[in-house]
Amino acid sequence: MRFDEYSRCDGLRLAQLVADREISAAEALEAAIARAEAINPRLNAIVARMDSIARERAREPLSGPFAGVPFLEKDLGQEYAGVPCSYGSRGLKRTGFAPSVHAEITERWLKAGVLIFGRTNTPEFGLQLVTESAAWGPARNPWSVDLTPGGSSGGSAAAVAAGIAPLAGANDLGGSIRVPAAVCGLFGFKPGRGRTPWGPERGEMLFGSAVNHVISRSVRDSAAMLDATQGPELASAFQLAPPQRPYLEEVSREGERLRIAFSTRAPFGEPVGREASAAVDAAAKLLASLGHEVEPATPAIDGETLLDDFGSLLFTGAALLVAEAKRRAGCRDGDFEPDTRLLARLGHTLRADELAASLDRCQDYVRIMNVFHRRYDVYMTPTTATLAPHIGETSTPRALAAFAAAAARLGLSRAILSSGRVRALLRFKIAWAPFTELANLTGAPAMSVPLHWTADGLPMGIHFMSRASDEGLLFRLAGELERAQPWFDRRPPA
């Protein structure tokens, strides 16, 4: 199968060709492997190859909606039994840590029929919105290799944008599906809290703020894969009502007239670039032309408090993941990057009552958004405030890193936490992508849709949030937008 033939297909189309015996699963896989060998040295999107595993599986009878479709997993939280998993960490890479069982999300992907032939680049423990780990080096954006593909699912986004696979595994703690999709010209859907599994070791990740799913080129691939993976598991903290109908059906349904609020005001007060504002204005005009009621409005949430509460979850997550790496693989403090060590120290310094207060405020944000959604069905913003940063542009400033290291040596982590410098660090790290975190703290479904390209040909995404558990509404809207302003054939030059 030639690359030009392979790249014209989304995952469901490839599966149909395999089912109709127009091509074999092995032919589809070899096309994916050939593309990876040709382009991955430039992009560093894939950090571990599983070609032999995938080739053996391609010879077996396969079933499911994606039977015979090449697929990549993120090297974080999507474990494959017996295959080394680094979580983007030097320590886990050094020790060759390999899980003994599949993650539940991996099991469900395999039941859907995919051929997993590699693992994608991610920052250490997924704690950054760029993909530039010390373990593997930076992943690069196919639209311009000097730019980041975002994070933490940057390797997956780069691989899909470059045509290595039609869709790839991703997960999202603060925008890690939607931000990479936005800057790579792809569709990125974050399901709501509890919609996809985290097992078998845990029922949810970081109080439900993080979720598993995919990054894809087509809306229908994302919908069909969520159909294949959604639903409770043995460790689920609670059981959501099943969707009213398959998400794949929602994509082609005629959408209702929606009330859509839009804003370009960043929640933390960061400046929003002219390109992002122009992208939202154009999207608002497109939606109005499709018959939707569109008007400017912003939910009444205090951005500074939201930033602090997101920081509490991030610090707690860093402390948990570092402790697990030490326990499971014998990693040492020196194995972790300075940013990770700082975040973990802050997690250990955070008092229990402070974490509990942050979690309580997350329920306040849910209430505020529920009130907001009485008036509006959807909340629209840019996905990112600016274009993708250059590689290295968001590295922690030396002065701040030196201050943090010195304070840690003196046992002054509590002083760092209360100094205001932590907020400055958080603001610096996420200033270019401040719109996505709200959906994680509230557990709402959200998506980034590739509706805008700059005059220089760089993509920017538009972000949409809906009510809790209303993934179907977002898929209907995404399908409508995809038909009105198609993006599938837009390809990066790399």
VOPAGU-2260 file (C-alpha; in pm, 1 decimal, decimal comma):
REM VOPAGU-2260
SITE   aa  ch    i         X         Y         Z
SITE  MET   A    0       0,0       0,0       0,0
SITE  ARG   A    1     154,0     331,0    -106,8
SITE  PHE   A    2     172,8     618,3     139,8
SITE  ASP   A    3     -49,7     842,5     -73,3
SITE  GLU   A    4    -319,5     572,3     -58,9
SITE  TYR   A    5    -266,4     507,4     312,3
SITE  SER   A    6    -272,3     874,3     410,4
SITE  ARG   A    7    -606,4     936,9     238,1
SITE  CYS   A    8    -775,5     697,2     483,1
SITE  ASP   A    9    -891,5     756,6     835,3
SITE  GLY   A   10    -899,6     459,7    1070,1
SITE  LEU   A   11   -1253,0     348,0     989,6
SITE  ARG   A   12   -1181,9     363,6     615,5
SITE  LEU   A   13    -870,9     147,8     659,6
SITE  ALA   A   14   -1072,1    -100,9     864,6
SITE  GLN   A   15   -1332,8    -114,2     587,1
SITE  LEU   A   16   -1065,4    -182,1     324,6
SITE  VAL   A   17    -930,0    -465,3     540,0
SITE  ALA   A   18   -1279,2    -606,2     599,4
SITE  ASP   A   19   -1353,1    -595,2     224,5
SITE  ARG   A   20   -1016,3    -763,8     155,0
SITE  GLU   A   21    -906,6    -482,5     -69,6
SITE  ILE   A   22    -593,9    -470,5     145,1
SITE  SER   A   23    -463,8    -688,7     427,1
SITE  ALA   A   24    -394,2    -579,5     782,3
SITE  ALA   A   25     -27,8    -655,5     714,2
SITE  GLU   A   26     -24,7    -418,3     415,5
SITE  ALA   A   27    -174,0    -136,7     622,0
SITE  LEU   A   28      79,7    -201,4     896,8
SITE  GLU   A   29     376,2    -200,7     658,6
SITE  ALA   A   30     260,8     132,6     516,2
SITE  ALA   A   31     255,8     274,7     870,6
SITE  ILE   A   32     598,5     131,1     953,6
SITE  ALA   A   33     746,6     267,8     631,3
SITE  ARG   A   34     609,6     613,5     708,0
SITE  ALA   A   35     747,8     596,3    1061,8
SITE  GLU   A   36    1092,5     502,8     934,7
SITE  ALA   A   37    1084,6     786,3     683,0
SITE  ILE   A   38     964,7    1070,4     906,5
SITE  ASN   A   39    1019,1     980,7    1273,2
SITE  PRO   A   40    1393,4    1062,2    1272,0
SITE  ARG   A   41    1292,6    1424,7    1205,3
SITE  LEU   A   42    1003,6    1436,3    1452,0
SITE  ASN   A   43    1102,2    1205,3    1740,1
SITE  ALA   A   44     733,0    1126,6    1782,3
SITE  ILE   A   45     776,9     753,0    1850,9
SITE  VAL   A   46    1020,8     650,0    2125,9
SITE  ALA   A   47     963,8     273,7    2131,3
SITE  ARG   A   48     883,8      48,2    1837,0
SITE  MET   A   49     667,5    -263,8    1862,4
SITE  ASP   A   50     685,4    -371,3    1496,5
SITE  SER   A   51     732,0    -742,5    1565,3
SITE  ILE   A   52     439,0    -753,1    1808,1
SITE  ALA   A   53     216,3    -575,4    1557,3
SITE  ARG   A   54     330,1    -795,7    1265,9
SITE  GLU   A   55     250,5   -1110,0    1461,7
SITE  ARG   A   56     -91,8    -972,5    1554,3
SITE  ALA   A   57    -161,1    -876,2    1190,4
SITE  ARG   A   58    -143,8   -1247,1    1100,0
SITE  GLU   A   59    -419,5   -1331,4    1348,5
SITE  PRO   A   60    -795,9   -1308,6    1290,0
SITE  LEU   A   61    -902,6    -961,7    1403,6
SITE  SER   A   62   -1241,3    -815,0    1487,3
SITE  GLY   A   63   -1378,9    -482,9    1603,1
SITE  PRO   A   64   -1445,0    -144,2    1442,5
SITE  PHE   A   65   -1072,4     -80,7    1387,0
SITE  ALA   A   66    -966,6    -432,8    1290,0
SITE  GLY   A   67    -629,5    -411,9    1115,3
SITE  VAL   A   68    -571,2     -38,7    1174,5
SITE  PRO   A   69    -216,7      70,9    1273,6
SITE  PHE   A   70    -218,1     246,6    1610,1
SITE  LEU   A   71      25,7     406,6    1854,1
SITE  GLU   A   72       0,8     426,8    2232,3
SITE  LYS   A   73     126,5     710,0    2447,9
SITE  ASP   A   74     418,3     610,7    2670,4
SITE  LEU   A   75     223,0     714,2    2979,1
SITE  GLY   A   76     -68,7     543,0    3151,6
SITE  GLN   A   77    -135,3     314,8    2854,3
SITE  GLU   A   78      76,4      15,4    2947,5
SITE  TYR   A   79     130,7    -286,4    2723,9
SITE  ALA   A   80     225,5    -603,6    2914,0
SITE  GLY   A   81     593,4    -690,6    2879,9
SITE  VAL   A   82     685,3    -375,3    2685,4
SITE  PRO   A   83     906,1    -117,9    2862,7
SITE  CYS   A   84     714,3     192,3    2968,6
SITE  SER   A   85     911,2     501,9    3068,3
SITE  TYR   A   86     639,8     762,7    3136,7
SITE  GLY   A   87     892,5    1001,7    2979,1
SITE  SER   A   88    1124,5     953,1    3279,1
SITE  ARG   A   89    1498,1     883,6    3272,1
SITE  GLY   A   90    1466,6     662,8    3577,8
SITE  LEU   A   91    1203,7     431,3    3434,1
SITE  LYS   A   92    1389,1     426,1    3102,9
SITE  ARG   A   93    1713,8     337,3    3281,7
SITE  THR   A   94    1560,7      54,3    3480,7
SITE  GLY   A   95    1370,8     -85,1    3180,6
SITE  PHE   A   96    1047,2     -96,5    3378,4
SITE  ALA   A   97     788,8    -312,8    3200,8
SITE  PRO   A   98     435,5    -374,0    3333,9
SITE  SER   A   99     313,1    -730,3    3378,1
SITE  VAL   A  100     -42,5    -661,2    3257,5
SITE  HIS   A  101    -211,5    -444,4    2998,3
SITE  ALA   A  102    -378,8    -123,3    3106,7
SITE  GLU   A  103    -756,3    -153,3    3074,3
SITE  ILE   A  104    -755,9     111,0    2799,3
SITE  THR   A  105    -503,4    -101,6    2607,5
SITE  GLU   A  106    -726,5    -406,7    2646,5
SITE  ARG   A  107   -1019,5    -214,6    2501,8
SITE  TRP   A  108    -813,2     -82,3    2211,6
SITE  LEU   A  109    -698,5    -432,9    2130,7
SITE  LYS   A  110   -1058,5    -555,9    2140,5
SITE  ALA   A  111   -1136,2    -279,7    1890,2
SITE  GLY   A  112    -889,2    -452,8    1657,1
SITE  VAL   A  113    -597,1    -210,2    1634,6
SITE  LEU   A  114    -235,9    -305,2    1560,1
SITE  ILE   A  115     -21,6    -130,4    1823,5
SITE  PHE   A  116     323,3     -82,9    1669,8
SITE  GLY   A  117     483,4     179,7    1892,2
SITE  ARG   A  118     477,8     411,9    2192,2
SITE  THR   A  119     485,7     789,3    2161,6
SITE  ASN   A  120     694,5    1061,9    2318,7
SITE  THR   A  121     570,7    1242,5    2630,0
SITE  PRO   A  122     721,9    1480,8    2887,9
SITE  GLU   A  123     819,5    1328,4    3220,5
SITE  PHE   A  124     498,3    1197,2    3380,7
SITE  GLY   A  125     294,6    1419,6    3146,0
SITE  LEU   A  126     352,0    1723,2    3367,4
SITE  GLN   A  127     419,8    1975,6    3089,1
SITE  LEU   A  128     225,0    2122,7    2796,8
SITE  VAL   A  129     526,9    2062,2    2573,9
SITE  THR   A  130     700,2    1731,6    2494,0
SITE  GLU   A  131    1068,3    1785,1    2575,0
SITE  SER   A  132    1185,7    1518,3    2817,8
SITE  ALA   A  133    1545,4    1459,7    2921,8
SITE  ALA   A  134    1483,1    1088,8    2864,3
SITE  TRP   A  135    1394,1    1108,1    2495,7
SITE  GLY   A  136    1453,0    1463,3    2374,9
SITE  PRO   A  137    1194,9    1690,8    2218,2
SITE  ALA   A  138     918,7    1580,7    1986,8
SITE  ARG   A  139     880,6    1816,7    1691,6
SITE  ASN   A  140     580,7    1960,7    1513,0
SITE  PRO   A  141     537,9    1841,9    1151,1
SITE  TRP   A  142     403,4    2184,9    1052,1
SITE  SER   A  143     734,9    2342,1    1156,7
SITE  VAL   A  144    1001,6    2128,4    1322,0
SITE  ASP   A  145    1132,4    2421,7    1526,2
SITE  LEU   A  146     798,7    2431,0    1711,8
SITE  THR   A  147     662,6    2205,0    1982,1
SITE  PRO   A  148     374,0    1968,6    1899,3
SITE  GLY   A  149     242,5    2050,8    2245,7
SITE  GLY   A  150     213,6    1819,1    2541,6
SITE  SER   A  151     177,3    1597,8    2705,0
SITE  SER   A  152      46,9    1391,5    2411,6
SITE  GLY   A  153     283,9    1567,9    2172,7
SITE  GLY   A  154     436,3    1252,6    2029,1
SITE  SER   A  155      93,8    1112,7    1942,6
SITE  ALA   A  156     -16,5    1437,6    1779,8
SITE  ALA   A  157     302,7    1468,5    1577,1
SITE  ALA   A  158     269,0    1108,5    1456,1
SITE  VAL   A  159     -93,0    1148,6    1347,7
SITE  ALA   A  160     -30,4    1485,7    1181,1
SITE  ALA   A  161     263,1    1336,9     989,2
SITE  GLY   A  162      50,9    1046,9     864,4
SITE  ILE   A  163     221,5     767,3    1057,5
SITE  ALA   A  164    -109,4     648,9    1204,0
SITE  PRO   A  165    -466,4     773,7    1153,9
SITE  LEU   A  166    -519,0     800,2    1530,1
SITE  ALA   A  167    -312,1     747,8    1843,3
SITE  GLY   A  168    -354,9     709,1    2216,8
SITE  ALA   A  169    -350,4    1019,9    2433,7
SITE  ASN   A  170    -455,8    1135,1    2778,7
SITE  ASP   A  171    -540,8    1468,3    2933,1
SITE  LEU   A  172    -476,9    1618,7    3279,7
SITE  GLY   A  173    -489,4    1987,6    3186,8
SITE  GLY   A  174    -516,8    1998,2    2808,8
SITE  SER   A  175    -282,6    1720,1    2701,5
SITE  ILE   A  176    -515,5    1588,6    2428,7
SITE  ARG   A  177    -660,0    1919,8    2313,1
SITE  VAL   A  178    -347,6    2137,8    2309,8
SITE  PRO   A  179    -136,7    1902,0    2091,7
SITE  ALA   A  180    -434,5    1849,0    1861,5
SITE  ALA   A  181    -475,4    2226,8    1829,0
SITE  VAL   A  182    -116,6    2300,3    1727,3
SITE  CYS   A  183     -93,1    1996,4    1498,1
SITE  GLY   A  184    -414,7    2058,9    1302,6
SITE  LEU   A  185    -604,5    1759,9    1444,2
SITE  PHE   A  186    -924,9    1674,8    1628,3
SITE  GLY   A  187    -876,3    1630,0    2001,5
SITE  PHE   A  188   -1162,6    1511,9    2221,7
SITE  LYS   A  189   -1143,8    1494,0    2602,1
SITE  PRO   A  190   -1423,5    1272,2    2738,3
SITE  GLY   A  191   -1587,1    1365,9    3064,6
SITE  ARG   A  192   -1481,1    1236,7    3403,8
SITE  GLY   A  193   -1512,4     859,2    3436,8
SITE  ARG   A  194   -1607,8     796,5    3073,3
SITE  THR   A  195   -1292,0     596,4    2991,4
SITE  PRO   A  196   -1093,5     358,5    3215,4
SITE  TRP   A  197    -770,3     399,8    3412,7
SITE  GLY   A  198    -748,5      42,7    3548,1
SITE  PRO   A  199    -657,2    -206,7    3649,8
SITE  GLU   A  200    -460,2     -31,5    3927,4
SITE  ARG   A  201    -689,0     266,7    3984,4
SITE  GLY   A  202   -1045,3     368,6    3914,9
SITE  GLU   A  203    -960,4     726,9    3822,7
SITE  MET   A  204    -652,3     945,6    3803,6
SITE  LEU   A  205    -605,3    1255,0    4018,4
SITE  PHE   A  206    -959,1    1280,5    4149,8
SITE  GLY   A  207   -1103,7    1227,2    3802,2
SITE  SER   A  208    -930,7    1523,9    3639,9
SITE  ALA   A  209    -732,9    1307,4    3394,6
SITE  VAL   A  210    -885,8    1092,5    3120,1
SITE  ASN   A  211    -770,7     855,1    2843,8
SITE  HIS   A  212    -872,0     877,4    2479,3
SITE  VAL   A  213    -716,3     943,0    2135,8
SITE  ILE   A  214    -605,3    1216,1    1897,3
SITE  SER   A  215    -737,7    1168,4    1545,0
SITE  ARG   A  216    -761,9    1326,2    1203,3
SITE  SER   A  217   -1135,3    1263,1    1161,6
SITE  VAL   A  218   -1419,5    1321,0    1405,1
SITE  ARG   A  219   -1574,7     981,8    1333,6
SITE  ASP   A  220   -1257,0     796,8    1433,2
SITE  SER   A  221   -1262,7     967,7    1773,3
SITE  ALA   A  222   -1633,0     892,2    1818,1
SITE  ALA   A  223   -1604,0     527,2    1716,1
SITE  MET   A  224   -1305,1     473,9    1943,6
SITE  LEU   A  225   -1492,2     625,9    2236,4
SITE  ASP   A  226   -1778,3     386,1    2161,0
SITE  ALA   A  227   -1525,6     103,1    2185,4
SITE  THR   A  228   -1362,5     215,6    2509,8
SITE  GLN   A  229   -1624,7     399,5    2716,6
SITE  GLY   A  230   -1789,5     240,0    3016,5
SITE  PRO   A  231   -1713,0     135,2    3373,2
SITE  GLU   A  232   -1456,5    -117,5    3493,1
SITE  LEU   A  233   -1417,7    -308,3    3818,6
SITE  ALA   A  234   -1228,3     -22,1    3982,4
SITE  SER   A  235   -1463,4     255,6    3867,8
SITE  ALA   A  236   -1544,3     504,5    4142,0
SITE  PHE   A  237   -1892,8     551,3    3995,0
SITE  GLN   A  238   -2090,9     445,6    3689,9
SITE  LEU   A  239   -2201,9     700,5    3433,8
SITE  ALA   A  240   -2523,8     659,5    3243,5
SITE  PRO   A  241   -2445,3     508,5    2903,4
SITE  PRO   A  242   -2471,2     738,9    2601,1
SITE  GLN   A  243   -2815,2     786,0    2452,9
SITE  ARG   A  244   -2692,6     640,4    2123,5
SITE  PRO   A  245   -2351,3     545,5    1980,1
SITE  TYR   A  246   -2122,1     844,0    1951,1
SITE  LEU   A  247   -2049,7     747,2    1591,1
SITE  GLU   A  248   -2416,6     802,2    1511,0
SITE  GLU   A  249   -2401,9    1146,1    1670,5
SITE  VAL   A  250   -2135,9    1262,6    1424,7
SITE  SER   A  251   -2371,1    1237,2    1126,1
SITE  ARG   A  252   -2690,2    1350,8    1301,7
SITE  GLU   A  253   -2831,2    1689,9    1219,3
SITE  GLY   A  254   -2739,3    1912,7    1510,3
SITE  GLU   A  255   -2993,2    2120,2    1699,9
SITE  ARG   A  256   -2974,4    2497,6    1714,8
SITE  LEU   A  257   -2733,4    2566,2    1999,1
SITE  ARG   A  258   -2676,8    2861,9    2226,4
SITE  ILE   A  259   -2301,2    2915,4    2219,8
SITE  ALA   A  260   -2107,9    3156,6    2441,1
SITE  PHE   A  261   -1762,4    3261,2    2330,4
SITE  SER   A  262   -1472,7    3442,9    2490,8
SITE  THR   A  263   -1110,4    3527,8    2418,4
SITE  ARG   A  264   -1039,5    3643,4    2774,4
SITE  ALA   A  265    -783,1    3410,8    2927,3
SITE  PRO   A  266    -888,7    3288,0    3274,3
SITE  PHE   A  267    -553,7    3371,3    3436,1
SITE  GLY   A  268    -522,8    3714,3    3275,4
SITE  GLU   A  269    -259,1    3616,8    3018,0
SITE  PRO   A  270    -249,3    3810,8    2692,1
SITE  VAL   A  271    -421,7    3640,0    2401,3
SITE  GLY   A  272    -260,2    3674,2    2061,3
SITE  ARG   A  273    -431,9    3841,3    1769,2
SITE  GLU   A  274    -431,2    3514,6    1574,6
SITE  ALA   A  275    -621,9    3334,4    1852,5
SITE  SER   A  276    -876,4    3615,9    1873,0
SITE  ALA   A  277    -919,1    3612,8    1496,0
SITE  ALA   A  278    -967,9    3236,0    1503,4
SITE  VAL   A  279   -1251,8    3262,9    1755,6
SITE  ASP   A  280   -1416,1    3549,7    1567,0
SITE  ALA   A  281   -1410,1    3343,5    1247,5
SITE  ALA   A  282   -1550,0    3040,2    1429,6
SITE  ALA   A  283   -1830,9    3251,6    1575,8
SITE  LYS   A  284   -1925,0    3371,9    1227,5
SITE  LEU   A  285   -1917,4    3016,0    1095,0
SITE  LEU   A  286   -2142,2    2893,6    1375,9
SITE  ALA   A  287   -2385,9    3180,3    1323,6
SITE  SER   A  288   -2400,3    3096,0     952,9
SITE  LEU   A  289   -2496,4    2741,3    1050,1
SITE  GLY   A  290   -2793,6    2872,1    1246,2
SITE  HIS   A  291   -2657,3    2874,4    1600,7
SITE  GLU   A  292   -2712,1    3156,8    1850,1
SITE  VAL   A  293   -2366,5    3293,8    1929,5
SITE  GLU   A  294   -2279,2    3569,3    2175,4
SITE  PRO   A  295   -1987,7    3676,5    2397,1
SITE  ALA   A  296   -2006,1    3558,1    2758,1
SITE  THR   A  297   -1766,6    3425,9    3022,2
SITE  PRO   A  298   -1843,4    3211,8    3330,6
SITE  ALA   A  299   -1792,1    3388,0    3662,7
SITE  ILE   A  300   -1487,4    3193,9    3781,5
SITE  ASP   A  301   -1193,2    3359,4    3955,9
SITE  GLY   A  302    -891,5    3279,5    3740,7
SITE  GLU   A  303    -627,8    3324,7    4010,2
SITE  THR   A  304    -800,4    3074,6    4237,9
SITE  LEU   A  305    -845,2    2836,9    3945,6
SITE  LEU   A  306    -470,7    2858,1    3878,1
SITE  ASP   A  307    -392,5    2775,4    4241,1
SITE  ASP   A  308    -629,3    2478,8    4240,7
SITE  PHE   A  309    -487,5    2341,2    3917,7
SITE  GLY   A  310    -145,1    2374,1    4077,9
SITE  SER   A  311    -260,7    2170,2    4378,2
SITE  LEU   A  312    -363,7    1883,6    4149,7
SITE  LEU   A  313     -42,3    1910,2    3947,3
SITE  PHE   A  314     178,8    1904,0    4258,9
SITE  THR   A  315     -14,4    1613,0    4406,9
SITE  GLY   A  316      13,5    1420,9    4081,1
SITE  ALA   A  317     387,8    1480,3    4060,3
SITE  ALA   A  318     440,6    1357,9    4416,6
SITE  LEU   A  319     231,3    1047,4    4350,5
SITE  LEU   A  320     402,6     956,7    4023,1
SITE  VAL   A  321     753,9    1010,5    4159,9
SITE  ALA   A  322     673,7     795,7    4464,2
SITE  GLU   A  323     531,6     521,7    4239,1
SITE  ALA   A  324     841,8     525,2    4018,0
SITE  LYS   A  325    1061,3     484,5    4324,0
SITE  ARG   A  326     846,9     200,9    4457,3
SITE  ARG   A  327     791,6      10,8    4132,7
SITE  ALA   A  328    1128,9      51,8    3964,9
SITE  GLY   A  329    1376,4     163,1    4231,7
SITE  CYS   A  330    1422,3     510,4    4082,3
SITE  ARG   A  331    1628,3     765,7    4276,1
SITE  ASP   A  332    1581,7    1140,9    4322,5
SITE  GLY   A  333    1857,8    1213,0    4071,8
SITE  ASP   A  334    1667,2    1018,9    3805,3
SITE  PHE   A  335    1401,8    1290,3    3780,4
SITE  GLU   A  336    1417,2    1624,5    3603,5
SITE  PRO   A  337    1451,7    1941,4    3814,9
SITE  ASP   A  338    1098,8    2057,6    3730,5
SITE  THR   A  339     956,3    1720,2    3832,9
SITE  ARG   A  340    1149,1    1720,1    4160,3
SITE  LEU   A  341    1024,8    2071,2    4236,7
SITE  LEU   A  342     662,0    1983,1    4162,7
SITE  ALA   A  343     688,4    1666,2    4373,0
SITE  ARG   A  344     838,1    1861,5    4665,7
SITE  LEU   A  345     551,5    2105,5    4645,3
SITE  GLY   A  346     311,3    1811,7    4647,1
SITE  HIS   A  347     469,0    1682,1    4965,9
SITE  THR   A  348     459,2    2031,4    5116,6
SITE  LEU   A  349      93,5    2091,1    5040,4
SITE  ARG   A  350    -116,6    2044,0    5355,1
SITE  ALA   A  351    -411,5    1805,7    5354,4
SITE  ASP   A  352    -653,5    2086,9    5436,4
SITE  GLU   A  353    -520,9    2290,9    5140,5
SITE  LEU   A  354    -574,2    2000,8    4900,2
SITE  ALA   A  355    -921,3    1940,4    5041,3
SITE  ALA   A  356   -1005,6    2308,2    4995,4
SITE  SER   A  357    -894,8    2290,8    4632,4
SITE  LEU   A  358   -1113,6    1986,8    4572,5
SITE  ASP   A  359   -1407,3    2166,5    4735,1
SITE  ARG   A  360   -1354,3    2464,1    4506,8
SITE  CYS   A  361   -1359,4    2231,3    4207,7
SITE  GLN   A  362   -1715,8    2151,3    4308,5
SITE  ASP   A  363   -1781,5    2526,4    4313,6
SITE  TYR   A  364   -1655,8    2544,4    3954,7
SITE  VAL   A  365   -1894,1    2262,7    3861,8
SITE  ARG   A  366   -2183,6    2455,6    4015,8
SITE  ILE   A  367   -2083,7    2778,2    3837,7
SITE  MET   A  368   -2060,1    2598,2    3503,3
SITE  ASN   A  369   -2394,7    2426,4    3559,9
SITE  VAL   A  370   -2552,4    2767,7    3611,0
SITE  PHE   A  371   -2372,8    2896,1    3299,9
SITE  HIS   A  372   -2504,5    2602,9    3097,0
SITE  ARG   A  373   -2863,7    2689,6    3187,8
SITE  ARG   A  374   -2819,0    2974,7    2941,7
SITE  TYR   A  375   -2560,8    2829,0    2704,7
SITE  ASP   A  376   -2520,6    2479,7    2561,3
SITE  VAL   A  377   -2154,7    2526,9    2472,0
SITE  TYR   A  378   -1866,7    2747,6    2586,1
SITE  MET   A  379   -1617,1    2835,5    2308,2
SITE  THR   A  380   -1266,1    2983,8    2340,6
SITE  PRO   A  381    -934,2    2946,7    2161,7
SITE  THR   A  382    -762,0    2621,6    2255,3
SITE  THR   A  383    -433,3    2809,9    2291,0
SITE  ALA   A  384    -365,5    3177,9    2346,3
SITE  THR   A  385     -76,4    3180,2    2099,7
SITE  LEU   A  386      79,1    2968,8    1828,9
SITE  ALA   A  387     291,4    2673,4    1937,3
SITE  PRO   A  388     611,0    2784,6    2116,4
SITE  HIS   A  389     954,3    2709,4    1979,9
SITE  ILE   A  390    1136,1    2410,9    2124,6
SITE  GLY   A  391    1284,1    2513,5    2460,4
SITE  GLU   A  392    1085,1    2836,8    2484,3
SITE  THR   A  393     888,6    2727,1    2792,5
SITE  SER   A  394    1183,1    2581,1    2984,5
SITE  THR   A  395    1190,4    2701,7    3344,7
SITE  PRO   A  396    1390,7    3028,6    3368,5
SITE  ARG   A  397    1734,9    2974,5    3521,4
SITE  ALA   A  398    1681,3    3224,1    3801,9
SITE  LEU   A  399    1360,8    3055,7    3914,0
SITE  ALA   A  400    1514,7    2708,9    3888,1
SITE  ALA   A  401    1815,6    2821,4    4094,0
SITE  PHE   A  402    1590,2    2976,5    4359,7
SITE  ALA   A  403    1385,6    2656,8    4385,8
SITE  ALA   A  404    1694,3    2435,2    4409,6
SITE  ALA   A  405    1850,4    2652,7    4680,0
SITE  ALA   A  406    1530,4    2665,4    4882,3
SITE  ALA   A  407    1495,3    2288,9    4859,3
SITE  ARG   A  408    1850,7    2235,9    4987,2
SITE  LEU   A  409    1767,2    2457,6    5283,2
SITE  GLY   A  410    1442,9    2272,8    5354,2
SITE  LEU   A  411    1232,4    2573,0    5257,2
SITE  SER   A  412     980,7    2407,7    5025,3
SITE  ARG   A  413     698,3    2560,8    5224,7
SITE  ALA   A  414     847,9    2901,9    5165,2
SITE  ILE   A  415     852,8    2835,9    4791,5
SITE  LEU   A  416     488,1    2730,9    4799,5
SITE  SER   A  417     378,2    3052,0    4970,0
SITE  SER   A  418     622,5    3290,8    4800,2
SITE  GLY   A  419     420,1    3368,5    4490,1
SITE  ARG   A  420     697,1    3225,4    4273,4
SITE  VAL   A  421     505,4    2901,4    4232,6
SITE  ARG   A  422     213,1    3086,8    4081,6
SITE  ALA   A  423     459,1    3271,3    3858,0
SITE  LEU   A  424     604,6    2939,6    3742,5
SITE  LEU   A  425     261,8    2792,6    3671,7
SITE  ARG   A  426     156,8    3104,9    3486,7
SITE  PHE   A  427     475,9    3093,8    3278,5
SITE  LYS   A  428     430,8    2727,2    3191,8
SITE  ILE   A  429      68,2    2745,8    3080,4
SITE  ALA   A  430      41,2    3106,2    2962,0
SITE  TRP   A  431      28,7    2992,0    2601,0
SITE  ALA   A  432    -252,2    2740,5    2671,5
SITE  PRO   A  433    -466,4    2868,8    2961,8
SITE  PHE   A  434    -813,3    2770,9    2837,9
SITE  THR   A  435    -816,6    2392,8    2876,5
SITE  GLU   A  436    -765,8    2338,0    3250,2
SITE  LEU   A  437   -1121,4    2433,5    3349,5
SITE  ALA   A  438   -1267,3    2124,7    3180,7
SITE  ASN   A  439   -1033,7    1900,6    3380,3
SITE  LEU   A  440   -1115,3    2060,0    3714,2
SITE  THR   A  441   -1489,8    2029,0    3646,7
SITE  GLY   A  442   -1478,1    1690,5    3471,3
SITE  ALA   A  443   -1667,9    1824,9    3169,8
SITE  PRO   A  444   -1619,4    1689,0    2817,2
SITE  ALA   A  445   -1434,7    1923,4    2583,4
SITE  MET   A  446   -1275,5    1923,3    2240,2
SITE  SER   A  447   -1037,7    2112,3    2013,9
SITE  VAL   A  448   -1148,8    2145,9    1652,4
SITE  PRO   A  449    -899,2    2246,9    1378,2
SITE  LEU   A  450   -1082,3    2540,3    1223,6
SITE  HIS   A  451    -807,3    2797,8    1172,4
SITE  TRP   A  452    -476,1    2823,0     988,6
SITE  THR   A  453    -251,3    3128,4     984,9
SITE  ALA   A  454    -127,3    3300,4     669,5
SITE  ASP   A  455     195,7    3104,7     721,1
SITE  GLY   A  456       1,1    2778,9     725,3
SITE  LEU   A  457      18,9    2699,9    1098,1
SITE  PRO   A  458    -287,8    2548,3    1267,3
SITE  MET   A  459    -480,2    2677,9    1566,6
SITE  GLY   A  460    -766,0    2497,3    1737,5
SITE  ILE   A  461   -1100,3    2618,5    1868,5
SITE  HIS   A  462   -1202,6    2485,0    2209,1
SITE  PHE   A  463   -1556,2    2378,7    2306,3
SITE  MET   A  464   -1691,5    2268,7    2646,2
SITE  SER   A  465   -2034,9    2121,4    2713,1
SITE  ARG   A  466   -2233,7    2008,2    3015,3
SITE  ALA   A  467   -2114,4    1709,3    3214,9
SITE  SER   A  468   -2172,9    1375,1    3039,6
SITE  ASP   A  469   -2290,0    1543,9    2718,9
SITE  GLU   A  470   -2023,5    1407,6    2486,4
SITE  GLY   A  471   -2292,8    1339,3    2228,1
SITE  LEU   A  472   -2370,3    1709,2    2184,7
SITE  LEU   A  473   -2003,5    1786,3    2118,1
SITE  PHE   A  474   -1975,9    1506,8    1860,9
SITE  ARG   A  475   -2284,8    1639,9    1680,1
SITE  LEU   A  476   -2132,6    1987,4    1672,7
SITE  ALA   A  477   -1792,3    1855,9    1563,3
SITE  GLY   A  478   -1948,5    1657,6    1281,0
SITE  GLU   A  479   -2136,7    1965,6    1163,9
SITE  LEU   A  480   -1819,8    2176,6    1169,8
SITE  GLU   A  481   -1620,3    1908,9     987,3
SITE  ARG   A  482   -1878,7    1901,0     708,1
SITE  ALA   A  483   -1895,5    2280,7     687,4
SITE  GLN   A  484   -1520,6    2344,3     693,4
SITE  PRO   A  485   -1328,8    2018,3     622,4
SITE  TRP   A  486    -970,6    1984,0     740,6
SITE  PHE   A  487    -884,6    1618,9     667,8
SITE  ASP   A  488    -681,1    1696,0     354,1
SITE  ARG   A  489    -473,7    1972,6     513,5
SITE  ARG   A  490    -126,8    1823,0     547,4
SITE  PRO   A  491     195,0    1954,0     701,4
SITE  PRO   A  492     498,0    1995,0     476,3
SITE  ALA   A  493     714,2    1749,9     675,6
